[in-house]
Amino acid sequence: MKSKKTHNLAVVVGKYTKDGEIRNAYLNVGCVFDGEYGPYILLTKTFNPAGIQSDDSGVIIKMFEHKDSGTKQNNNQYDGEIMPF
C-alpha cells in the first residue's frame, strides 16, 4: 500500500498586518501520512522546536488538511493566514 499525505504541519513564526488585521505567519515543519500500518509524521530535518517562541513550555504544531495543488483551499480552515505550502 502506498502512503497518502493527509495533513501539513505548521508552527507560528511571526505576525503580519493585512487590511488592518493582525494575522499569523506560519512555517511548514512537516506532514502527516496515512501508511500501511497507520498514520505517521515526517518532520523537516532542519526543524528545531527550541527556536520557536512560545509563552509556555511547549510548542504548538497546527495540522492543516492537505489539499491537492489543483483544488481550491477551504478559506474557513486557513482564515486567510500565510501558508507556505
PDB file of N, CA, C and O in Angstrom:
ATOM      1  N   MET A   1       0.839  -1.181   0.000  1.00  0.00           N
ATOM      2  CA  MET A   1       0.000   0.000   0.000  1.00  0.00           C
ATOM      3  C   MET A   1       0.885   1.246   0.000  1.00  0.00           C
ATOM      4  O   MET A   1       1.857   1.313   0.753  1.00  0.00           O
ATOM      5  N   LYS A   2       0.568   2.208  -0.815  1.00  0.00           N
ATOM      6  CA  LYS A   2       1.314   3.448  -0.892  1.00  0.00           C
ATOM      7  C   LYS A   2       0.807   4.421   0.173  1.00  0.00           C
ATOM      8  O   LYS A   2      -0.394   4.495   0.433  1.00  0.00           O
ATOM      9  N   SER A   3       1.730   5.169   0.786  1.00  0.00           N
ATOM     10  CA  SER A   3       1.352   6.170   1.792  1.00  0.00           C
ATOM     11  C   SER A   3       0.685   7.359   1.127  1.00  0.00           C
ATOM     12  O   SER A   3       1.025   7.732   0.004  1.00  0.00           O
ATOM     13  N   LYS A   4      -0.279   7.955   1.841  1.00  0.00           N
ATOM     14  CA  LYS A   4      -1.005   9.117   1.337  1.00  0.00           C
ATOM     15  C   LYS A   4      -0.853  10.271   2.311  1.00  0.00           C
ATOM     16  O   LYS A   4      -1.084  10.112   3.510  1.00  0.00           O
ATOM     17  N   LYS A   5      -0.461  11.444   1.797  1.00  0.00           N
ATOM     18  CA  LYS A   5      -0.320  12.636   2.626  1.00  0.00           C
ATOM     19  C   LYS A   5      -1.708  13.129   3.006  1.00  0.00           C
ATOM     20  O   LYS A   5      -2.557  13.335   2.138  1.00  0.00           O
ATOM     21  N   THR A   6      -1.945  13.320   4.323  1.00  0.00           N
ATOM     22  CA  THR A   6      -3.269  13.737   4.788  1.00  0.00           C
ATOM     23  C   THR A   6      -3.283  15.144   5.383  1.00  0.00           C
ATOM     24  O   THR A   6      -4.284  15.851   5.264  1.00  0.00           O
ATOM     25  N   HIS A   7      -2.180  15.565   6.027  1.00  0.00           N
ATOM     26  CA  HIS A   7      -2.128  16.871   6.687  1.00  0.00           C
ATOM     27  C   HIS A   7      -0.745  17.505   6.539  1.00  0.00           C
ATOM     28  O   HIS A   7       0.262  16.809   6.407  1.00  0.00           O
ATOM     29  N   ASN A   8      -0.716  18.833   6.565  1.00  0.00           N
ATOM     30  CA  ASN A   8       0.519  19.591   6.662  1.00  0.00           C
ATOM     31  C   ASN A   8       0.654  20.059   8.107  1.00  0.00           C
ATOM     32  O   ASN A   8      -0.345  20.348   8.764  1.00  0.00           O
ATOM     33  N   LEU A   9       1.889  20.134   8.601  1.00  0.00           N
ATOM     34  CA  LEU A   9       2.159  20.581   9.967  1.00  0.00           C
ATOM     35  C   LEU A   9       2.853  21.935   9.908  1.00  0.00           C
ATOM     36  O   LEU A   9       3.783  22.121   9.124  1.00  0.00           O
ATOM     37  N   ALA A  10       2.408  22.880  10.731  1.00  0.00           N
ATOM     38  CA  ALA A  10       2.970  24.227  10.691  1.00  0.00           C
ATOM     39  C   ALA A  10       3.019  24.834  12.084  1.00  0.00           C
ATOM     40  O   ALA A  10       2.216  24.496  12.953  1.00  0.00           O
ATOM     41  N   VAL A  11       3.982  25.744  12.284  1.00  0.00           N
ATOM     42  CA  VAL A  11       4.112  26.483  13.538  1.00  0.00           C
ATOM     43  C   VAL A  11       4.049  27.973  13.229  1.00  0.00           C
ATOM     44  O   VAL A  11       4.406  28.406  12.134  1.00  0.00           O
ATOM     45  N   VAL A  12       3.593  28.749  14.200  1.00  0.00           N
ATOM     46  CA  VAL A  12       3.547  30.204  14.058  1.00  0.00           C
ATOM     47  C   VAL A  12       4.961  30.738  14.282  1.00  0.00           C
ATOM     48  O   VAL A  12       5.589  30.451  15.301  1.00  0.00           O
ATOM     49  N   VAL A  13       5.454  31.522  13.312  1.00  0.00           N
ATOM     50  CA  VAL A  13       6.808  32.077  13.419  1.00  0.00           C
ATOM     51  C   VAL A  13       6.816  33.600  13.474  1.00  0.00           C
ATOM     52  O   VAL A  13       7.879  34.213  13.575  1.00  0.00           O
ATOM     53  N   GLY A  14       5.651  34.203  13.408  1.00  0.00           N
ATOM     54  CA  GLY A  14       5.583  35.658  13.473  1.00  0.00           C
ATOM     55  C   GLY A  14       4.178  36.152  13.209  1.00  0.00           C
ATOM     56  O   GLY A  14       3.227  35.374  13.127  1.00  0.00           O
ATOM     57  N   LYS A  15       4.070  37.452  13.080  1.00  0.00           N
ATOM     58  CA  LYS A  15       2.777  38.074  12.802  1.00  0.00           C
ATOM     59  C   LYS A  15       2.978  39.104  11.700  1.00  0.00           C
ATOM     60  O   LYS A  15       4.084  39.602  11.492  1.00  0.00           O
ATOM     61  N   TYR A  16       1.897  39.414  11.000  1.00  0.00           N
ATOM     62  CA  TYR A  16       1.905  40.447   9.976  1.00  0.00           C
ATOM     63  C   TYR A  16       0.540  41.111   9.960  1.00  0.00           C
ATOM     64  O   TYR A  16      -0.424  40.583  10.515  1.00  0.00           O
ATOM     65  N   THR A  17       0.462  42.262   9.328  1.00  0.00           N
ATOM     66  CA  THR A  17      -0.790  43.001   9.246  1.00  0.00           C
ATOM     67  C   THR A  17      -1.265  43.025   7.805  1.00  0.00           C
ATOM     68  O   THR A  17      -0.502  43.340   6.892  1.00  0.00           O
ATOM     69  N   LYS A  18      -2.531  42.689   7.610  1.00  0.00           N
ATOM     70  CA  LYS A  18      -3.153  42.737   6.293  1.00  0.00           C
ATOM     71  C   LYS A  18      -4.519  43.386   6.455  1.00  0.00           C
ATOM     72  O   LYS A  18      -5.344  42.924   7.244  1.00  0.00           O
ATOM     73  N   ASP A  19      -4.754  44.453   5.708  1.00  0.00           N
ATOM     74  CA  ASP A  19      -6.029  45.178   5.775  1.00  0.00           C
ATOM     75  C   ASP A  19      -6.353  45.604   7.205  1.00  0.00           C
ATOM     76  O   ASP A  19      -7.514  45.577   7.614  1.00  0.00           O
ATOM     77  N   GLY A  20      -5.331  45.996   7.964  1.00  0.00           N
ATOM     78  CA  GLY A  20      -5.529  46.460   9.332  1.00  0.00           C
ATOM     79  C   GLY A  20      -5.738  45.363  10.356  1.00  0.00           C
ATOM     80  O   GLY A  20      -5.961  45.652  11.532  1.00  0.00           O
ATOM     81  N   GLU A  21      -5.671  44.113   9.935  1.00  0.00           N
ATOM     82  CA  GLU A  21      -5.889  42.975  10.836  1.00  0.00           C
ATOM     83  C   GLU A  21      -4.568  42.241  11.060  1.00  0.00           C
ATOM     84  O   GLU A  21      -3.839  41.975  10.104  1.00  0.00           O
ATOM     85  N   ILE A  22      -4.254  41.915  12.311  1.00  0.00           N
ATOM     86  CA  ILE A  22      -3.035  41.176  12.639  1.00  0.00           C
ATOM     87  C   ILE A  22      -3.291  39.692  12.419  1.00  0.00           C
ATOM     88  O   ILE A  22      -4.267  39.131  12.918  1.00  0.00           O
ATOM     89  N   ARG A  23      -2.388  39.065  11.658  1.00  0.00           N
ATOM     90  CA  ARG A  23      -2.527  37.645  11.329  1.00  0.00           C
ATOM     91  C   ARG A  23      -1.237  36.895  11.649  1.00  0.00           C
ATOM     92  O   ARG A  23      -0.180  37.501  11.822  1.00  0.00           O
ATOM     93  N   ASN A  24      -1.336  35.580  11.724  1.00  0.00           N
ATOM     94  CA  ASN A  24      -0.174  34.732  11.991  1.00  0.00           C
ATOM     95  C   ASN A  24       0.524  34.358  10.692  1.00  0.00           C
ATOM     96  O   ASN A  24      -0.123  34.133   9.669  1.00  0.00           O
ATOM     97  N   ALA A  25       1.860  34.293  10.743  1.00  0.00           N
ATOM     98  CA  ALA A  25       2.660  33.763   9.644  1.00  0.00           C
ATOM     99  C   ALA A  25       3.143  32.378  10.065  1.00  0.00           C
ATOM    100  O   ALA A  25       3.606  32.203  11.192  1.00  0.00           O
ATOM    101  N   TYR A  26       3.040  31.398   9.179  1.00  0.00           N
ATOM    102  CA  TYR A  26       3.347  30.011   9.504  1.00  0.00           C
ATOM    103  C   TYR A  26       4.574  29.510   8.754  1.00  0.00           C
ATOM    104  O   TYR A  26       4.912  30.005   7.679  1.00  0.00           O
ATOM    105  N   LEU A  27       5.232  28.516   9.345  1.00  0.00           N
ATOM    106  CA  LEU A  27       6.327  27.805   8.716  1.00  0.00           C
ATOM    107  C   LEU A  27       5.950  26.335   8.644  1.00  0.00           C
ATOM    108  O   LEU A  27       5.569  25.737   9.650  1.00  0.00           O
ATOM    109  N   ASN A  28       6.055  25.758   7.464  1.00  0.00           N
ATOM    110  CA  ASN A  28       5.768  24.337   7.275  1.00  0.00           C
ATOM    111  C   ASN A  28       6.906  23.535   7.900  1.00  0.00           C
ATOM    112  O   ASN A  28       8.066  23.720   7.534  1.00  0.00           O
ATOM    113  N   VAL A  29       6.583  22.638   8.848  1.00  0.00           N
ATOM    114  CA  VAL A  29       7.616  21.861   9.540  1.00  0.00           C
ATOM    115  C   VAL A  29       7.481  20.359   9.288  1.00  0.00           C
ATOM    116  O   VAL A  29       8.251  19.576   9.844  1.00  0.00           O
ATOM    117  N   GLY A  30       6.532  19.946   8.473  1.00  0.00           N
ATOM    118  CA  GLY A  30       6.385  18.527   8.194  1.00  0.00           C
ATOM    119  C   GLY A  30       4.999  18.200   7.692  1.00  0.00           C
ATOM    120  O   GLY A  30       4.223  19.081   7.321  1.00  0.00           O
ATOM    121  N   CYS A  31       4.702  16.895   7.688  1.00  0.00           N
ATOM    122  CA  CYS A  31       3.394  16.445   7.220  1.00  0.00           C
ATOM    123  C   CYS A  31       3.039  15.109   7.861  1.00  0.00           C
ATOM    124  O   CYS A  31       3.893  14.418   8.418  1.00  0.00           O
ATOM    125  N   VAL A  32       1.770  14.767   7.767  1.00  0.00           N
ATOM    126  CA  VAL A  32       1.246  13.508   8.285  1.00  0.00           C
ATOM    127  C   VAL A  32       0.866  12.647   7.094  1.00  0.00           C
ATOM    128  O   VAL A  32       0.228  13.118   6.153  1.00  0.00           O
ATOM    129  N   PHE A  33       1.263  11.381   7.139  1.00  0.00           N
ATOM    130  CA  PHE A  33       0.925  10.418   6.097  1.00  0.00           C
ATOM    131  C   PHE A  33       0.080   9.304   6.689  1.00  0.00           C
ATOM    132  O   PHE A  33       0.213   8.978   7.868  1.00  0.00           O
ATOM    133  N   ASP A  34      -0.780   8.728   5.884  1.00  0.00           N
ATOM    134  CA  ASP A  34      -1.524   7.532   6.264  1.00  0.00           C
ATOM    135  C   ASP A  34      -0.878   6.378   5.524  1.00  0.00           C
ATOM    136  O   ASP A  34      -0.998   6.263   4.304  1.00  0.00           O
ATOM    137  N   GLY A  35      -0.191   5.521   6.271  1.00  0.00           N
ATOM    138  CA  GLY A  35       0.559   4.423   5.669  1.00  0.00           C
ATOM    139  C   GLY A  35      -0.105   3.076   5.883  1.00  0.00           C
ATOM    140  O   GLY A  35      -1.206   2.977   6.427  1.00  0.00           O
ATOM    141  N   GLU A  36       0.577   2.069   5.452  1.00  0.00           N
ATOM    142  CA  GLU A  36       0.074   0.704   5.536  1.00  0.00           C
ATOM    143  C   GLU A  36      -0.195   0.273   6.980  1.00  0.00           C
ATOM    144  O   GLU A  36      -1.120  -0.498   7.237  1.00  0.00           O
ATOM    145  N   TYR A  37       0.612   0.771   7.923  1.00  0.00           N
ATOM    146  CA  TYR A  37       0.475   0.377   9.328  1.00  0.00           C
ATOM    147  C   TYR A  37      -0.071   1.503  10.198  1.00  0.00           C
ATOM    148  O   TYR A  37       0.112   1.494  11.415  1.00  0.00           O
ATOM    149  N   GLY A  38      -0.736   2.468   9.582  1.00  0.00           N
ATOM    150  CA  GLY A  38      -1.329   3.569  10.317  1.00  0.00           C
ATOM    151  C   GLY A  38      -0.671   4.900  10.006  1.00  0.00           C
ATOM    152  O   GLY A  38       0.265   4.966   9.210  1.00  0.00           O
ATOM    153  N   PRO A  39      -1.163   5.969  10.640  1.00  0.00           N
ATOM    154  CA  PRO A  39      -0.616   7.300  10.352  1.00  0.00           C
ATOM    155  C   PRO A  39       0.778   7.470  10.949  1.00  0.00           C
ATOM    156  O   PRO A  39       1.119   6.862  11.963  1.00  0.00           O
ATOM    157  N   TYR A  40       1.581   8.322  10.287  1.00  0.00           N
ATOM    158  CA  TYR A  40       2.900   8.672  10.811  1.00  0.00           C
ATOM    159  C   TYR A  40       3.249  10.097  10.420  1.00  0.00           C
ATOM    160  O   TYR A  40       2.677  10.650   9.480  1.00  0.00           O
ATOM    161  N   ILE A  41       4.205  10.698  11.156  1.00  0.00           N
ATOM    162  CA  ILE A  41       4.619  12.078  10.945  1.00  0.00           C
ATOM    163  C   ILE A  41       6.015  12.094  10.327  1.00  0.00           C
ATOM    164  O   ILE A  41       6.898  11.340  10.735  1.00  0.00           O
ATOM    165  N   LEU A  42       6.197  12.959   9.343  1.00  0.00           N
ATOM    166  CA  LEU A  42       7.504  13.197   8.747  1.00  0.00           C
ATOM    167  C   LEU A  42       7.856  14.658   9.000  1.00  0.00           C
ATOM    168  O   LEU A  42       7.270  15.553   8.392  1.00  0.00           O
ATOM    169  N   LEU A  43       8.821  14.906   9.905  1.00  0.00           N
ATOM    170  CA  LEU A  43       9.236  16.263  10.234  1.00  0.00           C
ATOM    171  C   LEU A  43      10.414  16.672   9.350  1.00  0.00           C
ATOM    172  O   LEU A  43      11.247  15.844   8.980  1.00  0.00           O
ATOM    173  N   THR A  44      10.467  17.964   9.021  1.00  0.00           N
ATOM    174  CA  THR A  44      11.591  18.507   8.287  1.00  0.00           C
ATOM    175  C   THR A  44      12.835  18.376   9.155  1.00  0.00           C
ATOM    176  O   THR A  44      12.797  18.707  10.340  1.00  0.00           O
ATOM    177  N   LYS A  45      13.936  17.899   8.584  1.00  0.00           N
ATOM    178  CA  LYS A  45      15.155  17.659   9.371  1.00  0.00           C
ATOM    179  C   LYS A  45      15.698  18.923  10.024  1.00  0.00           C
ATOM    180  O   LYS A  45      16.317  18.849  11.085  1.00  0.00           O
ATOM    181  N   THR A  46      15.481  20.056   9.423  1.00  0.00           N
ATOM    182  CA  THR A  46      16.035  21.304   9.961  1.00  0.00           C
ATOM    183  C   THR A  46      15.140  21.961  11.005  1.00  0.00           C
ATOM    184  O   THR A  46      15.521  22.989  11.566  1.00  0.00           O
ATOM    185  N   PHE A  47      13.963  21.404  11.283  1.00  0.00           N
ATOM    186  CA  PHE A  47      13.054  21.992  12.273  1.00  0.00           C
ATOM    187  C   PHE A  47      13.589  21.769  13.677  1.00  0.00           C
ATOM    188  O   PHE A  47      13.844  20.634  14.081  1.00  0.00           O
ATOM    189  N   ASN A  48      13.761  22.871  14.428  1.00  0.00           N
ATOM    190  CA  ASN A  48      14.216  22.816  15.810  1.00  0.00           C
ATOM    191  C   ASN A  48      13.166  23.497  16.679  1.00  0.00           C
ATOM    192  O   ASN A  48      13.077  24.725  16.662  1.00  0.00           O
ATOM    193  N   PRO A  49      12.367  22.748  17.440  1.00  0.00           N
ATOM    194  CA  PRO A  49      11.310  23.350  18.246  1.00  0.00           C
ATOM    195  C   PRO A  49      11.833  24.339  19.286  1.00  0.00           C
ATOM    196  O   PRO A  49      11.083  25.206  19.734  1.00  0.00           O
ATOM    197  N   ALA A  50      13.100  24.229  19.680  1.00  0.00           N
ATOM    198  CA  ALA A  50      13.658  25.162  20.656  1.00  0.00           C
ATOM    199  C   ALA A  50      13.750  26.575  20.091  1.00  0.00           C
ATOM    200  O   ALA A  50      13.836  27.536  20.856  1.00  0.00           O
ATOM    201  N   GLY A  51      13.732  26.720  18.769  1.00  0.00           N
ATOM    202  CA  GLY A  51      13.832  28.026  18.134  1.00  0.00           C
ATOM    203  C   GLY A  51      12.504  28.735  17.971  1.00  0.00           C
ATOM    204  O   GLY A  51      12.474  29.868  17.489  1.00  0.00           O
ATOM    205  N   ILE A  52      11.411  28.110  18.353  1.00  0.00           N
ATOM    206  CA  ILE A  52      10.072  28.699  18.209  1.00  0.00           C
ATOM    207  C   ILE A  52       9.712  29.436  19.492  1.00  0.00           C
ATOM    208  O   ILE A  52       9.744  28.855  20.577  1.00  0.00           O
ATOM    209  N   GLN A  53       9.368  30.721  19.369  1.00  0.00           N
ATOM    210  CA  GLN A  53       8.976  31.498  20.543  1.00  0.00           C
ATOM    211  C   GLN A  53       7.613  31.024  21.032  1.00  0.00           C
ATOM    212  O   GLN A  53       6.702  30.781  20.240  1.00  0.00           O
ATOM    213  N   SER A  54       7.490  30.896  22.354  1.00  0.00           N
ATOM    214  CA  SER A  54       6.252  30.412  22.951  1.00  0.00           C
ATOM    215  C   SER A  54       6.107  30.985  24.354  1.00  0.00           C
ATOM    216  O   SER A  54       7.103  31.231  25.034  1.00  0.00           O
ATOM    217  N   ASP A  55       4.873  31.198  24.785  1.00  0.00           N
ATOM    218  CA  ASP A  55       4.604  31.713  26.129  1.00  0.00           C
ATOM    219  C   ASP A  55       4.674  30.623  27.198  1.00  0.00           C
ATOM    220  O   ASP A  55       4.834  30.924  28.381  1.00  0.00           O
ATOM    221  N   ASP A  56       4.556  29.370  26.790  1.00  0.00           N
ATOM    222  CA  ASP A  56       4.593  28.283  27.756  1.00  0.00           C
ATOM    223  C   ASP A  56       5.737  27.331  27.418  1.00  0.00           C
ATOM    224  O   ASP A  56       6.565  27.636  26.559  1.00  0.00           O
ATOM    225  N   SER A  57       5.786  26.202  28.076  1.00  0.00           N
ATOM    226  CA  SER A  57       6.915  25.285  27.943  1.00  0.00           C
ATOM    227  C   SER A  57       6.856  24.413  26.694  1.00  0.00           C
ATOM    228  O   SER A  57       7.802  23.674  26.421  1.00  0.00           O
ATOM    229  N   GLY A  58       5.774  24.481  25.933  1.00  0.00           N
ATOM    230  CA  GLY A  58       5.639  23.641  24.755  1.00  0.00           C
ATOM    231  C   GLY A  58       5.545  24.441  23.463  1.00  0.00           C
ATOM    232  O   GLY A  58       5.490  25.671  23.476  1.00  0.00           O
ATOM    233  N   VAL A  59       5.527  23.725  22.361  1.00  0.00           N
ATOM    234  CA  VAL A  59       5.381  24.330  21.041  1.00  0.00           C
ATOM    235  C   VAL A  59       4.120  23.755  20.406  1.00  0.00           C
ATOM    236  O   VAL A  59       3.958  22.537  20.337  1.00  0.00           O
ATOM    237  N   ILE A  60       3.233  24.623  19.945  1.00  0.00           N
ATOM    238  CA  ILE A  60       2.005  24.173  19.297  1.00  0.00           C
ATOM    239  C   ILE A  60       2.280  23.978  17.806  1.00  0.00           C
ATOM    240  O   ILE A  60       2.746  24.890  17.124  1.00  0.00           O
ATOM    241  N   ILE A  61       1.987  22.787  17.318  1.00  0.00           N
ATOM    242  CA  ILE A  61       2.100  22.482  15.891  1.00  0.00           C
ATOM    243  C   ILE A  61       0.679  22.276  15.378  1.00  0.00           C
ATOM    244  O   ILE A  61      -0.034  21.378  15.825  1.00  0.00           O
ATOM    245  N   LYS A  62       0.281  23.129  14.427  1.00  0.00           N
ATOM    246  CA  LYS A  62      -1.078  23.044  13.877  1.00  0.00           C
ATOM    247  C   LYS A  62      -1.106  22.072  12.710  1.00  0.00           C
ATOM    248  O   LYS A  62      -0.142  21.968  11.952  1.00  0.00           O
ATOM    249  N   MET A  63      -2.213  21.365  12.573  1.00  0.00           N
ATOM    250  CA  MET A  63      -2.425  20.448  11.453  1.00  0.00           C
ATOM    251  C   MET A  63      -3.442  21.062  10.503  1.00  0.00           C
ATOM    252  O   MET A  63      -4.543  21.434  10.908  1.00  0.00           O
ATOM    253  N   PHE A  64      -3.057  21.164   9.228  1.00  0.00           N
ATOM    254  CA  PHE A  64      -3.944  21.659   8.189  1.00  0.00           C
ATOM    255  C   PHE A  64      -4.163  20.540   7.187  1.00  0.00           C
ATOM    256  O   PHE A  64      -3.210  19.933   6.699  1.00  0.00           O
ATOM    257  N   GLU A  65      -5.423  20.273   6.884  1.00  0.00           N
ATOM    258  CA  GLU A  65      -5.748  19.214   5.942  1.00  0.00           C
ATOM    259  C   GLU A  65      -5.037  19.466   4.613  1.00  0.00           C
ATOM    260  O   GLU A  65      -5.079  20.575   4.081  1.00  0.00           O
ATOM    261  N   HIS A  66      -4.394  18.444   4.090  1.00  0.00           N
ATOM    262  CA  HIS A  66      -3.672  18.555   2.824  1.00  0.00           C
ATOM    263  C   HIS A  66      -4.664  18.586   1.664  1.00  0.00           C
ATOM    264  O   HIS A  66      -5.587  17.774   1.591  1.00  0.00           O
ATOM    265  N   LYS A  67      -4.455  19.525   0.778  1.00  0.00           N
ATOM    266  CA  LYS A  67      -5.275  19.639  -0.429  1.00  0.00           C
ATOM    267  C   LYS A  67      -4.356  19.483  -1.622  1.00  0.00           C
ATOM    268  O   LYS A  67      -3.242  20.007  -1.613  1.00  0.00           O
ATOM    269  N   ASP A  68      -4.798  18.774  -2.649  1.00  0.00           N
ATOM    270  CA  ASP A  68      -4.016  18.675  -3.876  1.00  0.00           C
ATOM    271  C   ASP A  68      -3.852  20.061  -4.471  1.00  0.00           C
ATOM    272  O   ASP A  68      -4.738  20.903  -4.324  1.00  0.00           O
ATOM    273  N   SER A  69      -2.736  20.313  -5.138  1.00  0.00           N
ATOM    274  CA  SER A  69      -2.453  21.646  -5.667  1.00  0.00           C
ATOM    275  C   SER A  69      -3.483  22.098  -6.694  1.00  0.00           C
ATOM    276  O   SER A  69      -3.608  23.298  -6.940  1.00  0.00           O
ATOM    277  N   GLY A  70      -4.210  21.191  -7.290  1.00  0.00           N
ATOM    278  CA  GLY A  70      -5.209  21.541  -8.291  1.00  0.00           C
ATOM    279  C   GLY A  70      -6.571  21.899  -7.721  1.00  0.00           C
ATOM    280  O   GLY A  70      -7.477  22.251  -8.477  1.00  0.00           O
ATOM    281  N   THR A  71      -6.739  21.815  -6.390  1.00  0.00           N
ATOM    282  CA  THR A  71      -8.035  22.104  -5.782  1.00  0.00           C
ATOM    283  C   THR A  71      -7.993  23.419  -5.036  1.00  0.00           C
ATOM    284  O   THR A  71      -6.926  23.861  -4.613  1.00  0.00           O
ATOM    285  N   LYS A  72      -9.145  24.048  -4.870  1.00  0.00           N
ATOM    286  CA  LYS A  72      -9.254  25.318  -4.147  1.00  0.00           C
ATOM    287  C   LYS A  72      -9.162  25.067  -2.650  1.00  0.00           C
ATOM    288  O   LYS A  72      -9.720  24.094  -2.142  1.00  0.00           O
ATOM    289  N   GLN A  73      -8.452  25.953  -1.940  1.00  0.00           N
ATOM    290  CA  GLN A  73      -8.305  25.831  -0.495  1.00  0.00           C
ATOM    291  C   GLN A  73      -9.597  26.234   0.205  1.00  0.00           C
ATOM    292  O   GLN A  73     -10.346  27.070  -0.300  1.00  0.00           O
ATOM    293  N   ASN A  74      -9.854  25.648   1.350  1.00  0.00           N
ATOM    294  CA  ASN A  74     -11.022  25.967   2.162  1.00  0.00           C
ATOM    295  C   ASN A  74     -10.689  27.191   3.022  1.00  0.00           C
ATOM    296  O   ASN A  74      -9.894  27.083   3.955  1.00  0.00           O
ATOM    297  N   ASN A  75     -11.285  28.355   2.722  1.00  0.00           N
ATOM    298  CA  ASN A  75     -10.968  29.589   3.441  1.00  0.00           C
ATOM    299  C   ASN A  75     -11.348  29.517   4.912  1.00  0.00           C
ATOM    300  O   ASN A  75     -10.722  30.192   5.729  1.00  0.00           O
ATOM    301  N   ASN A  76     -12.357  28.721   5.283  1.00  0.00           N
ATOM    302  CA  ASN A  76     -12.736  28.599   6.682  1.00  0.00           C
ATOM    303  C   ASN A  76     -11.640  27.925   7.501  1.00  0.00           C
ATOM    304  O   ASN A  76     -11.488  28.209   8.689  1.00  0.00           O
ATOM    305  N   GLN A  77     -10.878  27.036   6.873  1.00  0.00           N
ATOM    306  CA  GLN A  77      -9.843  26.323   7.589  1.00  0.00           C
ATOM    307  C   GLN A  77      -8.603  27.183   7.799  1.00  0.00           C
ATOM    308  O   GLN A  77      -8.004  27.138   8.873  1.00  0.00           O
ATOM    309  N   TYR A  78      -8.203  27.966   6.795  1.00  0.00           N
ATOM    310  CA  TYR A  78      -6.958  28.709   6.862  1.00  0.00           C
ATOM    311  C   TYR A  78      -7.127  30.135   7.367  1.00  0.00           C
ATOM    312  O   TYR A  78      -6.136  30.748   7.765  1.00  0.00           O
ATOM    313  N   ASP A  79      -8.319  30.683   7.371  1.00  0.00           N
ATOM    314  CA  ASP A  79      -8.601  32.024   7.877  1.00  0.00           C
ATOM    315  C   ASP A  79      -7.712  33.090   7.253  1.00  0.00           C
ATOM    316  O   ASP A  79      -7.407  34.086   7.909  1.00  0.00           O
ATOM    317  N   GLY A  80      -7.290  32.911   6.013  1.00  0.00           N
ATOM    318  CA  GLY A  80      -6.512  33.909   5.310  1.00  0.00           C
ATOM    319  C   GLY A  80      -5.095  34.067   5.789  1.00  0.00           C
ATOM    320  O   GLY A  80      -4.441  35.044   5.424  1.00  0.00           O
ATOM    321  N   GLU A  81      -4.588  33.153   6.590  1.00  0.00           N
ATOM    322  CA  GLU A  81      -3.245  33.269   7.110  1.00  0.00           C
ATOM    323  C   GLU A  81      -2.246  32.743   6.077  1.00  0.00           C
ATOM    324  O   GLU A  81      -2.585  31.907   5.240  1.00  0.00           O
ATOM    325  N   ILE A  82      -1.009  33.246   6.150  1.00  0.00           N
ATOM    326  CA  ILE A  82       0.024  32.834   5.205  1.00  0.00           C
ATOM    327  C   ILE A  82       0.352  31.372   5.441  1.00  0.00           C
ATOM    328  O   ILE A  82       0.670  30.976   6.563  1.00  0.00           O
ATOM    329  N   MET A  83       0.277  30.572   4.393  1.00  0.00           N
ATOM    330  CA  MET A  83       0.656  29.169   4.467  1.00  0.00           C
ATOM    331  C   MET A  83       1.709  28.929   3.387  1.00  0.00           C
ATOM    332  O   MET A  83       1.434  29.148   2.207  1.00  0.00           O
ATOM    333  N   PRO A  84       2.895  28.491   3.760  1.00  0.00           N
ATOM    334  CA  PRO A  84       3.968  28.332   2.795  1.00  0.00           C
ATOM    335  C   PRO A  84       3.891  27.067   1.959  1.00  0.00           C
ATOM    336  O   PRO A  84       4.858  26.734   1.274  1.00  0.00           O
ATOM    337  N   PHE A  85       2.789  26.361   1.992  1.00  0.00           N
ATOM    338  CA  PHE A  85       2.650  25.150   1.199  1.00  0.00           C
ATOM    339  C   PHE A  85       1.337  25.125   0.499  1.00  0.00           C
ATOM    340  O   PHE A  85       1.040  24.173  -0.223  1.00  0.00           O
TER     341      PHE A  85
END
